[in-house]
């Protein structure tokens, strides 16, 4: 389902993606840790792109 409240971010006239969100499919502790790391890396990558938008 799309997020109709998400505003697009534009860098040099080009829209850049919003961060993906990952979810663990069960309660496995190792899987949860891995998914948390994926989310952290995705947030960092998007923050790096967004910082270029403010330059």
ABEGO torsion letter per residue (X at the ends): XBBAABBBBBBGGBBBBBBBBBBBABABAAAAAAAAAAAAAAAAAAAAAAAAAAX
